[in-house]
Amino acid sequence: MRRLFFSLLYGAGFFLLLGMLWRQGTGQVQAAAEDSLVQRNDKGYMDRLETSGRPDGSAPVVALTFDDGPHPVYTGQLLDGLSERGIKATFFVIGVNVEGHEEIVERMAEEGHLIGNHTYNHVQLTRLSGQKACEEIDETNTMLEEICGSRIVYIRPPFGSWPKNLSSLTDMQVVLWSVDPLDWKRQDTEAVVQAVLKNVKDGDIILLHDVYKTSVEAALQIIDRLTEEGYEFARIDELLLD
């Protein structure tokens, strides 16, 4: 009887040990799978996949915006890349940079991009009188409207500085940004790409500059990466109406 008791006890212990080993092995497999996902995280990649999309099931949307152009070389390269990918962007151009490069702005308009005002001389509007600030805006608008054949509605004030009194002096719609990778400062393609991918989310306005080669390279890589993740791109006017 005692022998039977110990046999049953040993048997139960054996099966308990097997169960513990099985659970441990399963946990190791699960942990390995989780580690694999973490390795793919790529500074927020998996987090965005889990949270991307809208309640109605539509794709997340962001706007690419470019300041300080047009540049005689890099803006054209950017337009080529955007055209190849079927992407529309928004360009906030400086009046003095448009002079002599009107054909680049004309191409922007013809290819369906939105063109906005970034003042004539890239001045900080809060340091000017209301009259001088309006002159900076109006001179650029006049130039752009002659080129594009349509009214200029949007303005991005340099340095994001917009005087309160200007809202009563002009009917321009101010557009700032929500993701700034400091591309003008970094001038490092991969660093700019990672700075955007780490922080971007649905509805964001991404700030870049089309006067740096590294920024143009980064912009096209950002488009490709976000497209893979299911993002779509819109002009500012489309994003604000969405």
Salt bridges, closest charged atoms under 4 A:
ASP42 OD2 - ARG225 NH2 2.08
ASP67 OD2 - HIS118 NE2 3.78
ASP67 OD1 - ARG156 NH1 2.93
ASP68 OD1 - HIS118 NE2 3.09
ASP68 OD1 - HIS122 NE2 3.29
ASP68 OD2 - HIS209 NE2 3.95
ASP80 OD1 - ARG107 NH2 2.59
GLU84 OE1 - ARG85 NH1 3.77
GLU111 OE2 - ARG107 NE 2.70
GLU135 OE1 - LYS132 NZ 3.83
ASP171 OD2 - ARG151 NH2 2.73
ASP183 OD1 - HIS209 ND1 2.96
ASP202 OD2 - ARG54 NE 3.07
ASP204 OD1 - LYS201 NZ 3.33
GLU217 OE2 - LYS213 NZ 2.43
ASP224 OD1 - ARG85 NE 2.84
GLU229 OE2 - ARG48 NH2 2.74
ASP237 OD2 - ARG235 NH2 2.61
ASP242 OD2 - ARG54 NH1 2.62
